[in-house]
C-alpha cells in the first residue's frame, strides 16, 4: 500500500500526519513503529490521524507514540493536528474542536502559531522523595492529558536525562502505565527551561507540549508565578502556557501557544 503523508513539527517535536477521514486506513502497531523509525521509515516522535468525530467535536485526533502504542494526548501534536486540519480545509478555519482520549480540545490559529485549550489537569501531587538511579529526587507530578513527573534542577545542561528519565518512567510510584519525565530550571520569574524524556519514545525529545504544561503549572504551584508562564524547550522555541488562577489547585482554561510547522509531504510504501 502507498501511503500519502505530511511531516510536521511543533517546537521540534516531529510527527507523521495522516488524513483518515474516510477511515480506510487501519495501521498495525508494527507499521506505525516502522513509519516513525528514523532509519527505516519517515522518522518521527509520533503519528497522528485525522478521523471523523463521534462525540460532538469537529474531528477526532488519534495519536500514536513512536513505539506504535496509542496515547491519550500530545500537546505539540495537538497544535500540529489543528493546523493540519486547517490545511486540509484550505486554511479557511479560525477555530476547531476535536476529540482525544484525554477529552475535547480546541485549537485557534494565528498564522503559523496555534493556541490549544487543554483538557483539565488532574492528579497533582507535590514533593515526593523518590530514589532514582542512585539519587534521591524531589518529584512533583500531574496529569495534563498524559502523566508527567517534574523535577526542578539548578542546572539543565548536565542532567542525566536518559538515566533519571528512564528511572522515573518505570518507577514503582507511577505503575502500571508509567510516566513522562521532565527536568526544569527557573531562568527568571515566570520563565522556565525544560528537558523531557518521553514515554513511548523512550528517550529525550526536543519538546513535549503536555510536559511544558505540567512544568508550568507546577512552577506556579511552587512559586505563585502568574499566567502565562514562558517555557523554553531543548529545540530552541519558547512557548506560552496560560491558565486561570486555580482554586485549590484545580486549574481551568489551560492553554498552550506556540508553533506548528509543515516540513514536507511525500508518499511511502508500507
N, C-alpha and C positions, 0 to 999 in steps of 0.2 A: 504494500500500500504506500502511495506517495502522499505525504502529509505536508500541507502548507502551514507555515508558522510565522510568527513575528517575534523578534527578540527585543526585549525592553529591559531597562534597569531603573530602579528607584534608589538614588544616592549610592549606586554601586552594587546594590543587591539585585542580581540579574535573574530574569525569568523567560521561559518559553511561553508564549501566549497562543492559545488555540481558540478558534471560533467553532463552538459545538452547539450552536443554536438549533440545528436540525437533529441533534442527538444521534448522529450517525457514527460518532467516534466512541469507541469503548476500549481504552488502552489498559493493558495489564500493568501491574507493578513493575515488572521487568522492563517493559517498553518505556515507561516513564523514566526509570532509572537510567536506561541507555540513552535516552534523549538528553538527559541532564548531565551525562558523563562528559567531562571536558576533553577527553582524549578520543573517545569513540562515538561521540554524539555531537549535539549542538553546544552543550555546556551551559549550565545554569544552576542557581541555588534552588530553583523550584519551577513548577509548571502550573499554569493557570488555564482553566477552561471557562468560556462564556456559555452558559446554558439558560434555557427558559426558566422564568420564575415559577414557583409553585406555592409560595406563601405570601403573596401580596406585593412583592417587590417588582422592580422593572426587569431584573435579570437575576441569575444565580451565579455566584462565584464558587468554583471548585478549585481548591488549592492542594497541590501535592509537593511534598519535600523532595529533595534530590534522591532520596533513597526509595522513592516510589510510594511512600505512605501518605495517605490523605491527612491533612491537618485542619484545625478549626479555622485558622485565620492567619493572615500575614499583612502587617501594616504597609510595608513598601509594595508588596504585591497588590494590595487593595487599591493603592493610588495608581499603579500601572494598569490594573484591571479597569478602573474608571476611565482613564484616558484612552485605553484600547477600545472600549465600548463606544466612546465618543467618536473615535476614528472610524469605527465601523458604520457610524451614522453621519459621516461627512462633517464631523466636528460641529454639529448643529445643536448639541445638547448643552445645557448650562448646569444641570444637576441630575443625578440619578440615585436610585435606591436599589441596593442589591442584597441578596440573601447569602449568608455564610453559615457555617456550622456554629459560629460564635454569636449569631444574631444578625439583625438588619444593620447594614452600613450605608451611609450616604456619602456621595462624592460631589464636590463642586469644582469647577475648572476656572483657572486664571492663567491663561496662556499655557506654558509648559509646566506650571505648578498645579498641584491638586491638593485640596483640603478634604480629608475624610473625617467623618464623625464616627468615632469608635463605639463599640458596644460597651456597656457599663463594666468597669473593672470590679473584681471581687477577690476574695480570699487574701486580703492584705495581712501580712504578718511581718513584724519588725524585730530586728536584733536577735536572731537565733545564733548561737555559737555552735559551729559545726566543724568537725575535723575533716579536712580536705587535703589530700595529697601531702600529708605530713605537716600541715599548718592548721592553726585554729583561726577560722574566719568568722567575722560578724556578717551574717547573711540576712538580707531582707527579701521578701517575696511577695508577688502579686500576680494575679491572672488578668492580663489585658487582652483577652481573646485566646491566648495560649499562656501556659505558666512560665513565669520568669523569676529567676533568683538574681539578686543585685548585691554586689559588694563594692563599697566605696574604698578607693585606694588613694595614696598620696602621689603615686607616680604610675602612669599608664604604660610607658614605653617598655618596661622590663617585667610587666605582669606575666606570669606563666599561663597564658590564656588556654593553651591546649591542656595542660595538666590540671589546673584548677577548674577549667570549664568542663572537662570530662568527669572530674571528680564530683562536681555539683550535678551535672546532667544525670548521672546514675546513682546519686546519693540516696541512701535509705530514707531520708526525710522527704524525698519527692517521688517515691514509688507509688503506684506501679508505672505511671506513664513517663516519669522523668520530667526534666525542666530545661529551659534555655538558661544560659548563664551570662550575666553582664558584669563588666567591671567599669566603674565610673569614677571620674575625678572632677571635683568642683574647680572650674577655671576662673569664675567670677560669680558674684551673687546672681542667681538665676540663670547661670550658664554652666553646662557640664560637657565633658567629653567622655565617650564611651567606646568600649570594645566588646564584641559579643561572640560567644560560642553558641552555635545554633543546633538544637536538637533536630535530627533528620538530615542535616548536612554533615554533622559530626565533625565540625571544625569551625574556625573563625570565618566570619563573613565581613564584607566591607560596611554593611549596615543591616539593621534589623528594626523595622518600624514598631512592632509591638514591644521590642526591647527598649527603644527610645522612650516610649510612653511609660513603661514600667519605671525606668530610671528617673524620668522627670517627676512622676508622681511621688516616688519615694524621696527624691530630693526635696519636694515640697513638704512631705511629712517630717523630714528631719530638720529642715531649716526655715520653713514657712515661706519659701520663695514664691512670689506671685506668678500667676499666669500672664503671658506664656513663658515657658522655660525653653531656652535655646540649647540644642543638643548637637554637638559636633561628632560625626562618626568617622570611622577609620578611612572611608572612601574620600573624605575631604569636604563633604557637604555639611551645612548647618541647617537643621530643620527646627520647626517650632511646634511645641506641644502645648495646647491650650486646654483649659478646664475651668469649670465653675468652682468657687470656693466650697470645699466639701463640708458636709455636716456629719460629724463622727466618722470621718474618713470614707464617706460614701460619695464618690466622685460622679458628676454628671456632665454632659456636654463636653466630653473629652475629644479633642481634635488633634490631627497630625497634618501639618502643612509642609510640603516640600516637592522636589522634582519627580517627574515620571517621564523618562526619555525613551524615544524609539532608537534602536540600534541598527537593525537590519531586518529584512524579510527574506524568506527562502523556502525551499522545499527539501524534504528529506525522505528517504525510503526506509520504512520500518517493517 
